[in-house]
């Protein structure tokens, strides 16, 4: 968000993620340039902003030059845009496996601004990089869950008093619990 604020010369840049049912957006990071400050936690409901949520599903980017009058963003005028002096918005969808899971939102303060093709492409690139971060986080969580599951299974197998083992086609042990190891040790002695 800090890099986006500087590159696009906007006041605010934020990352919002959709809930599982796609009925809520939650801000996970908002950076305000003038304050040099991060915040998070704000939420938006699809029921309150139906046109915006529909645009998220249909469009790669929402380039609202005048966000207060653009039909995709005008729902925010009284409760969000005006109180924060936001005149223009450039939002790009964060997608995983073709499905929109969130947005990167860039907000301009001052006179309404016409977004260039390059700025829209840059916002899309930031959204794509955010998508990569989310995929990596999901992969790391899945790997951790697999390690924990394997550890629990190994503990259970080792508690069983009977021999449990698996061998490959050449007769090499792939898995053996303590009972197998103990019986193998006794047969050697």
VENZIUR-V930723 format. One record per backbone hydrogen bond with DSSP energy under -0.5 kcal/mol. CO is the residue of the C=O (numbers start at 1). NH is the residue of the N-H. If there is no record, write none. Layout:
co=CO nh=NH
co=CO nh=NH
This chain:
co=1 nh=5
co=2 nh=6
co=3 nh=7
co=4 nh=8
co=5 nh=9
co=5 nh=10
co=11 nh=33
co=12 nh=107
co=13 nh=31
co=14 nh=105
co=15 nh=28
co=15 nh=29
co=16 nh=103
co=17 nh=26
co=19 nh=22
co=23 nh=46
co=24 nh=19
co=25 nh=44
co=26 nh=17
co=27 nh=41
co=29 nh=15
co=30 nh=32
co=30 nh=39
co=31 nh=13
co=31 nh=33
co=32 nh=36
co=32 nh=37
co=37 nh=32
co=39 nh=30
co=42 nh=27
co=44 nh=25
co=45 nh=48
co=45 nh=49
co=49 nh=53
co=50 nh=54
co=51 nh=55
co=52 nh=56
co=53 nh=57
co=54 nh=58
co=55 nh=59
co=60 nh=93
co=61 nh=63
co=62 nh=64
co=62 nh=91
co=63 nh=65
co=64 nh=67
co=64 nh=89
co=65 nh=113
co=66 nh=69
co=66 nh=70
co=70 nh=73
co=70 nh=74
co=73 nh=76
co=74 nh=77
co=76 nh=80
co=76 nh=81
co=77 nh=82
co=80 nh=84
co=81 nh=86
co=82 nh=85
co=85 nh=110
co=87 nh=67
co=87 nh=68
co=88 nh=108
co=89 nh=64
co=90 nh=106
co=91 nh=62
co=92 nh=104
co=93 nh=95
co=94 nh=101
co=94 nh=102
co=96 nh=99
co=99 nh=96
co=101 nh=18
co=102 nh=94
co=103 nh=16
co=103 nh=105
co=104 nh=92
co=105 nh=14
co=106 nh=90
co=107 nh=11
co=107 nh=12
co=108 nh=87
co=108 nh=88
co=113 nh=115
co=116 nh=120
co=117 nh=121
co=118 nh=122
co=119 nh=123
co=120 nh=124
co=121 nh=125
co=122 nh=126
co=123 nh=127
co=124 nh=128
co=125 nh=129
co=126 nh=130
co=127 nh=131
co=128 nh=132
co=129 nh=133
co=130 nh=134
co=131 nh=135
co=132 nh=136
co=133 nh=137
co=134 nh=138
co=135 nh=139
co=136 nh=140
co=137 nh=141
co=138 nh=142
co=139 nh=143
co=140 nh=144
co=141 nh=145
co=142 nh=146
co=143 nh=147
co=144 nh=148
co=145 nh=149
co=146 nh=150
co=147 nh=151
co=148 nh=152
co=149 nh=153
co=150 nh=154
co=151 nh=155
co=152 nh=156
co=153 nh=157
co=154 nh=158
co=155 nh=159
co=156 nh=159
co=156 nh=160
co=157 nh=160
co=164 nh=177
co=166 nh=174
co=166 nh=175
co=168 nh=171
co=172 nh=168
co=175 nh=166
co=177 nh=181
co=178 nh=182
co=179 nh=183
co=180 nh=184
co=181 nh=185
co=182 nh=186
co=183 nh=187
co=184 nh=188
co=185 nh=189
